[in-house]
Amino acid sequence: MYELAGKRVYVAGHNGMVGRAVVKALAAENCTVLKAERQDADLLRQSEVEAWMSHNKPDAVVVCAARVGGILANDTYPADFIYDNLMIEANLIKASFDCGVEKLLFLGSSCIYPKLAPQPIPEDALLTGALEPTNKWYAIAKIAGIKMCQAYRKQHGVDFISAMPTNLYGPHDNFDLQSSHVIPALMRKCHEAKLAGDATMEVWGSGKVMREFLHVEDCAAGIVFLLKHYSDMSHVNLGTGEDVTIRQLAEAITKTVGFEGSLAFDASKPDGTPRKLLDVSKINNLGWHHKLNLETGLAAAYQWFVEHAA
């Protein structure tokens, strides 16, 4: 077990949805949380990351920082997605090694598994098939981060690990319709349709594909659990082990928001991967399970949206 009490823990990407939740979860661990604002260290610049790390000397690092977005954003900005994510992870992992960091956790993403991976997806499915074309730039960068942690572990014996969360949602999500993921996009569209008194709301895709969703506070709890209790070469899936169709999700969101119109599915829009459900037996066997069900999580997310982002 890695004791976090008394340690200096650097959360890279502390202003993002996951980073904020990790900072909140670490508050119960009696450790000092370190944060670097962009003016303190631009994570795309190796010299700035090295200087900040050597000055602040963290004991542990959680790499939440990344350029993220939905299908449209990945398709529109492929160069930004691959370059920014490669640079962020390479700079942080190398600087962590150089500064003698004791424990590092790198955050991957379940969307980097092969498009036609077996379901539910086991950890060893990575790199066994073609990627989902709609986010391959992001996926290639994230796979490189996982492999970099494994390479440093193999060559230098350092305790660098990776977690593979499923689709996340919750407070501080991105609710911009041009770049957001499915839950915040549907939540905003549904909210606006309700206010406008619309009879129907359009949903991209057929509604038949299946997805798994994890509330970000559960994700943060899983990250803290892995920091303390996991040390091995393989990345670890982080999810609920339960999935729903996009139609079921959209119906749940309309219920949460109170939109009483009908849903219109636009099958001409891309669906992405047909099904994506993680095999979470590894982390469950280690002793961790998610706590928030989808209904409760959506209600909390919608409350935050109304108060902060509507």
Residue, then its C-alpha position, 0 to 999 in steps of 0.5 A: m500500500y502507498e500511503l498518501a498521508g503526509k505526501r505532496v501530490y501534484v494533480a496535473g490538470h486540476n482545473g478540468m472535470v477529473g482534476r477537480a474531482v481528484v483534488k476534492a477526493l484527496a482532501a480526505e487523505n491528509c496530503t498536500v495537493l500541489k497545483a500548477e496554473r498555466q502561467d506557472a508551467d505550460l505543460l506543452r513546454q518541457s523546460e517549464v515542466e522540468a523547472w516547476m517539478s524540480h522546484n516543487k518536488p512532488d512525491a506523487v503525480v496524477v496526470c489528468a491534464a489532456r486535450v479532450g473533446g467529442i467526435l466533432a472536436n476530434d475530427t476538426y482538430p486532429a493535429d491539436f489532439i495528437y500533438d498536445n496530448l503527446m507533449i503533455e504526457a511526455n513532459l510530465i512522465k519524464a519530469s516525474f522520473d527525473c525528479g524522483v517521483e515515488k508514484l505516478l498515475f496516468l489517466g487513459s480513456s476507454c475510447i482508445y480500445p479497438k473499435l470492435a473489441p470484445q465486450p465487456i472490454p478486458e485490459d488486454a484488448l488494447l492494441t489488438g485491433a483497429l481504432e475507432p476512426t472518429n477519435k484515433w488521433y486522441a487514442i494514439a496519443k493516450i496509448a503512447g502515455i500508457k506505454m510510456c509509463q510501462a516503459y519507465r516501469k520496465q527500464h527503471g523500476v519506477d511505480f508508474i501506473s495507468a487507469m482507463p476510465t469509461n465515459l465520464y460526466g458530472p460537475h465542471d463538464n464541458f457543456d459546449l454543444q460544439s465540443s462536448h461529449v454525449i451527456p453534457a450535449l444532451m443535457r444542454k439540448c434538452h434544457e434548451a428545448k424545455l425552455a423553448g417549449d419545443a415539441t421534439m429534440e434531435v439526438w445524433g445517431s441511431g440511438k442504438v449504440m451502447r455506452e457505459f457512464l461513470h460519475v466523475e466523483d466515482c472516477a476520482a475515488g477509483i484513482v485515489f484507490l489505485l494510487k494507494h493499492y495498485s502497483d503493476m505493469s497493466h493499466v486498470n479499467l475504471g467503470t461501472g460494468e453497466d451500460v445503456t443505449i443512447r436512446q435509454l440515456a436520452e430518455a433518462i436525461t429528458k426525465t431528469v430535465g423535465f422535458e416532455g417532448s419527443l426524441a428525434f434520432d438523426a441516423s445520418k450522424p455518426d454513431g461511433t463504436p457500437r458498444k463500449l463496456l469495460d470489464v471491471s473485474k480487475i478493480n472490483n477484485l482489488g476491492w473498489h466498486h462505484k457508488l453512484n447509479l446513473e439516475t442519481g448521477l444525472a440528477a447531480a450533474y443537471q443541478w450543477f449545470v443549472e447553477h453554473a453553466a445554463 
